[in-house]
């Protein structure tokens, strides 16, 4: 269960991101927050998973990379969405800019009957990213922020469950909890990067509850009020992750073991934030070699 991209731009880790090459093979040419199409992933699912991530990663780049204006980004995302509508038809002509993306995705859509709306939800989130950054706008409350997570992160988990043949309502809710938690963890680890780039994820409601001054956030001053707010955000993200954690027992085989490591990776980042006294306006936490041993040990005992 991986998150396509965090804020959707920050990262939890530096694990390789697999994308389909022109010959249908996978190439490692991006970095994401969790392993994609890894050795733990069942072989039959590697190609469709890589196609989904290549789709999401490319949309991420449109929304976030380079020097395009917001208007240009939104226009290109609209073109990209139009290609999504066409790619399920193997005879439809595809834009050369993204033919590699949509040839692979179209094959996955036809072979696995992927729910198309989930892919549109991801694009909705990328559009929202561009608009929020353009307007230097934040989120009013937790409900609004989690609705963003519903579209930016949760679709990936549901798509993976679809590929694994897991469809029951409880599993879907647990998947949503894990993916939302991963998204939130990325927000709370990266304010030192996101705020200077015009991305604001600490909600107006949370700022008011902890008497946080906006000027301090903009200046990246780690005041006691901000520390208390980050601590509350970390506590909420941990609780959300733990709500979803039982899903590791419903996902079959090696994929279930990969999911255990994903959950433990998110929880370990929260440990690191706590260990640095929640001072994420000063720096982002980093996992060391021994942290991976801790994650593996905890994964074994889930």
C-alpha positions as CSV (number, residue, x, y, z in Angstrom):
1,X,0.0,0.0,0.0
2,X,1.9,3.0,-1.2
3,X,1.1,6.7,-1.5
4,X,1.6,8.1,-5.0
5,X,3.3,11.2,-3.6
6,X,3.0,12.9,-0.4
7,X,2.1,16.5,-0.3
8,X,1.9,15.5,-3.3
9,X,5.6,16.5,-3.5
10,X,7.4,15.5,-0.3
11,X,8.9,12.1,0.4
12,X,9.0,9.7,3.3
13,X,12.0,7.8,2.0
14,X,14.3,7.3,-1.0
15,X,13.1,4.0,-2.3
16,X,13.2,3.5,-6.1
17,X,10.1,4.1,-8.1
18,X,9.5,1.7,-11.0
19,X,8.1,2.9,-14.2
20,X,7.3,1.1,-17.4
21,X,9.8,1.5,-20.3
22,X,8.9,1.7,-23.9
23,X,9.3,-2.1,-24.2
24,X,6.9,-2.8,-21.4
25,X,9.7,-3.5,-18.9
26,X,10.2,-1.5,-15.8
27,X,12.9,1.0,-15.3
28,X,14.0,2.6,-12.1
29,X,14.2,6.4,-12.8
30,X,12.3,8.1,-10.0
31,X,12.2,8.0,-6.3
32,X,9.1,7.7,-4.2
33,X,8.2,7.2,-0.6
34,X,7.9,3.5,-0.7
35,X,9.1,0.7,-3.0
36,X,7.0,0.1,-6.1
37,X,6.8,-3.2,-8.0
38,X,9.4,-4.5,-5.5
39,X,10.6,-8.1,-5.1
40,X,7.9,-8.5,-2.5
41,X,5.2,-7.7,-5.0
42,X,3.6,-10.7,-6.7
43,X,5.0,-11.0,-10.2
44,X,1.6,-10.9,-11.8
45,X,0.8,-7.5,-10.3
46,X,4.1,-5.8,-11.1
47,X,3.2,-4.5,-14.5
48,X,-0.2,-3.0,-13.6
49,X,1.2,-1.5,-10.4
50,X,4.1,0.1,-12.3
51,X,1.6,1.4,-14.8
52,X,-0.5,3.0,-12.1
53,X,2.5,4.6,-10.5
54,X,3.9,5.9,-13.8
55,X,0.5,7.5,-14.4
56,X,0.5,9.2,-11.0
57,X,4.2,10.1,-11.1
58,X,3.8,11.8,-14.5
59,X,0.8,13.8,-13.4
60,X,2.8,14.8,-10.3
61,X,5.6,16.1,-12.6
62,X,3.0,18.1,-14.6
63,X,1.6,19.6,-11.5
64,X,4.9,20.2,-9.7
65,X,8.1,20.2,-11.7
66,X,9.7,22.8,-14.0
67,X,8.8,26.5,-14.4
68,X,5.4,26.3,-16.0
69,X,2.7,28.8,-14.9
70,X,-0.3,27.5,-13.0
71,X,-2.5,28.1,-16.1
72,X,-0.1,26.0,-18.2
73,X,-0.1,23.2,-15.6
74,X,-3.9,23.2,-15.4
75,X,-4.2,23.1,-19.2
76,X,-1.7,20.2,-19.4
77,X,-3.5,18.3,-16.7
78,X,-6.7,18.7,-18.6
79,X,-5.0,17.2,-21.7
80,X,-3.7,14.4,-19.5
81,X,-7.2,13.7,-18.2
82,X,-8.5,13.5,-21.8
83,X,-5.8,10.8,-22.5
84,X,-7.1,8.8,-19.5
85,X,-10.5,8.8,-21.0
86,X,-9.1,7.4,-24.3
87,X,-6.5,4.9,-23.1
88,X,-9.0,2.1,-22.3
89,X,-9.7,1.8,-26.0
90,X,-6.6,0.1,-27.6
91,X,-7.4,1.7,-31.0
92,X,-7.6,5.3,-29.8
93,X,-4.7,7.6,-30.9
94,X,-2.6,8.8,-27.9
95,X,-0.7,12.0,-27.4
96,X,3.0,11.2,-28.1
97,X,4.0,13.1,-25.0
98,X,2.5,10.4,-22.8
99,X,2.0,7.4,-25.1
100,X,4.3,5.2,-22.9
101,X,2.2,6.1,-19.8
102,X,-1.2,5.4,-21.4
103,X,-0.3,2.4,-23.4
104,X,0.7,0.6,-20.2
105,X,-2.2,2.0,-18.2
106,X,-4.7,1.1,-21.0
107,X,-3.5,-2.5,-20.9
108,X,-3.9,-2.6,-17.1
109,X,-7.3,-1.1,-17.4
110,X,-8.5,-3.7,-19.9
111,X,-6.8,-6.7,-18.2
112,X,-7.8,-5.9,-14.6
113,X,-10.9,-3.8,-15.0
114,X,-9.4,-1.1,-12.8
115,X,-12.0,1.4,-11.4
116,X,-11.4,4.4,-13.7
117,X,-12.9,6.9,-11.2
118,X,-10.1,6.3,-8.8
119,X,-7.6,7.5,-11.4
120,X,-9.8,10.6,-12.0
121,X,-9.7,11.2,-8.3
122,X,-5.9,11.3,-8.4
123,X,-6.0,13.9,-11.1
124,X,-8.6,16.0,-9.1
125,X,-6.0,16.1,-6.3
126,X,-3.2,17.2,-8.6
127,X,-5.4,20.0,-10.0
128,X,-6.2,21.0,-6.4
129,X,-2.5,21.1,-5.6
130,X,-1.9,23.6,-8.5
131,X,-4.8,25.8,-7.5
132,X,-3.9,25.8,-3.8
133,X,-0.3,26.6,-4.5
134,X,-1.2,29.3,-7.0
135,X,-3.5,31.0,-4.5
136,X,-1.2,30.3,-1.5
137,X,-4.2,28.8,0.2
138,X,-4.5,26.3,3.0
139,X,-7.2,24.1,4.5
140,X,-9.9,25.2,6.9
141,X,-10.2,22.1,9.0
142,X,-9.3,18.5,9.3
143,X,-12.4,17.3,7.4
144,X,-11.3,19.4,4.4
145,X,-7.7,18.2,4.6
146,X,-8.8,14.5,4.8
147,X,-11.1,15.0,1.8
148,X,-7.9,16.0,-0.1
149,X,-6.3,12.8,1.2
150,X,-9.3,10.9,0.0
151,X,-8.4,11.9,-3.6
152,X,-4.6,12.3,-3.4
153,X,-3.7,9.1,-1.5
154,X,-6.6,6.7,-0.9
155,X,-7.2,5.8,-4.6
156,X,-3.8,4.1,-4.8
157,X,-4.5,1.8,-1.9
158,X,-7.9,0.9,-3.4
159,X,-6.4,0.2,-6.8
160,X,-3.8,-2.1,-5.2
161,X,-6.5,-4.0,-3.2
162,X,-8.5,-4.4,-6.5
163,X,-5.4,-6.0,-8.1
164,X,-5.0,-8.3,-5.0
165,X,-8.7,-9.3,-5.2
166,X,-9.5,-7.7,-1.8
167,X,-12.9,-6.0,-2.0
168,X,-14.7,-6.1,1.3
169,X,-15.8,-2.8,3.0
170,X,-13.7,-3.2,6.1
171,X,-10.5,-3.7,4.1
172,X,-11.3,-0.7,2.0
173,X,-11.8,1.5,5.1
174,X,-8.5,0.2,6.5
175,X,-6.7,0.9,3.3
176,X,-8.1,4.4,3.3
177,X,-6.8,4.9,6.9
178,X,-3.3,3.7,6.0
179,X,-3.1,5.9,2.8
180,X,-4.5,9.0,4.6
181,X,-2.0,8.4,7.4
182,X,0.9,8.2,4.9
183,X,-0.2,11.4,3.3
184,X,-0.5,13.2,6.7
185,X,2.9,11.9,7.8
186,X,4.4,13.5,4.8
187,X,2.7,16.8,5.6
188,X,4.0,16.8,9.1
189,X,7.6,15.8,8.2
190,X,8.0,18.4,5.5
191,X,6.8,21.9,6.6
192,X,10.3,23.2,6.3
193,X,10.1,22.3,2.5
194,X,6.4,22.9,1.9
195,X,5.8,26.3,3.5
196,X,8.5,28.1,1.5
197,X,7.0,26.6,-1.7
198,X,3.5,27.9,-0.8
199,X,2.0,24.7,0.5
200,X,0.1,24.9,3.7
201,X,-1.2,21.8,5.4
202,X,-1.6,22.9,9.1
203,X,-5.3,23.8,9.1
204,X,-6.7,27.1,10.2
205,X,-8.7,25.1,12.8
206,X,-5.5,23.6,14.2
207,X,-3.6,26.9,14.2
208,X,-6.5,28.5,16.1
209,X,-6.7,25.7,18.6
210,X,-3.0,26.0,19.5
211,X,-2.8,29.8,19.2
212,X,-0.3,29.5,16.4
213,X,0.6,32.8,14.7
214,X,0.7,32.7,10.9
215,X,3.8,34.9,10.8
216,X,5.7,32.3,12.8
217,X,4.8,29.6,10.4
218,X,5.8,31.7,7.4
219,X,9.1,32.5,9.0
220,X,9.6,28.8,10.0
221,X,10.0,29.8,13.7
222,X,9.5,26.7,15.9
223,X,7.5,28.3,18.7
224,X,6.1,26.3,21.6
225,X,2.6,26.8,20.1
226,X,3.8,25.3,16.8
227,X,5.5,22.4,18.6
228,X,2.2,21.6,20.4
229,X,0.3,21.7,17.1
230,X,2.8,19.4,15.4
231,X,2.6,17.0,18.3
232,X,-1.2,16.8,18.0
233,X,-0.9,16.3,14.3
234,X,1.6,13.5,14.8
235,X,-0.7,11.9,17.4
236,X,-3.7,12.0,15.0
237,X,-1.6,10.5,12.1
238,X,-0.4,7.7,14.3
239,X,-4.0,6.9,15.5
240,X,-5.1,6.8,11.8
241,X,-2.3,4.5,10.8
242,X,-3.1,2.1,13.6
243,X,-6.8,2.0,12.6
244,X,-5.7,0.7,9.2
245,X,-2.9,-1.6,10.3
246,X,-5.0,-4.8,10.7
247,X,-5.3,-4.8,6.9
248,X,-1.8,-6.4,6.7
249,X,-3.6,-9.7,7.6
250,X,-6.1,-9.4,4.8
251,X,-3.7,-8.8,1.9
252,X,-2.3,-12.1,0.7
253,X,1.2,-13.4,0.4
254,X,4.3,-11.2,-0.3
255,X,2.1,-8.1,-0.8
256,X,1.0,-8.4,2.8
257,X,4.6,-8.4,3.9
258,X,5.3,-5.3,1.8
259,X,2.3,-3.6,3.4
260,X,3.7,-4.4,6.9
261,X,6.9,-2.6,5.9
262,X,4.9,0.4,4.5
263,X,3.0,0.7,7.8
264,X,6.1,0.4,9.9
265,X,7.9,2.9,7.7
266,X,5.2,5.5,8.4
267,X,5.2,4.8,12.1
268,X,9.0,5.0,12.2
269,X,8.9,8.5,10.7
270,X,6.5,9.5,13.4
271,X,9.0,8.1,16.0
272,X,11.7,10.2,14.4
273,X,9.5,13.4,14.5
274,X,8.8,12.7,18.2
275,X,12.5,12.1,18.8
276,X,13.4,15.6,17.4
277,X,10.8,17.2,19.7
278,X,8.5,17.9,16.7
279,X,10.8,20.5,15.3
280,X,10.0,19.8,11.7
281,X,9.9,23.5,10.8
282,X,13.7,23.4,11.3
283,X,14.5,20.1,9.4
284,X,12.9,17.0,8.1
285,X,13.5,13.6,9.8
286,X,15.7,11.1,8.2
287,X,15.7,7.3,8.5
288,X,19.1,5.7,9.3
289,X,20.2,2.1,8.6
290,X,19.2,0.9,12.0
291,X,15.7,2.3,11.5
292,X,15.2,-0.2,8.7
293,X,16.1,-3.0,11.1
294,X,13.6,-1.7,13.6
295,X,10.9,-1.6,10.9
296,X,11.6,-5.1,9.8
297,X,11.5,-6.5,13.4
298,X,8.2,-4.7,14.1
299,X,6.8,-5.9,10.8
300,X,7.5,-9.5,11.8
301,X,5.4,-9.1,15.0
302,X,2.4,-7.4,13.5
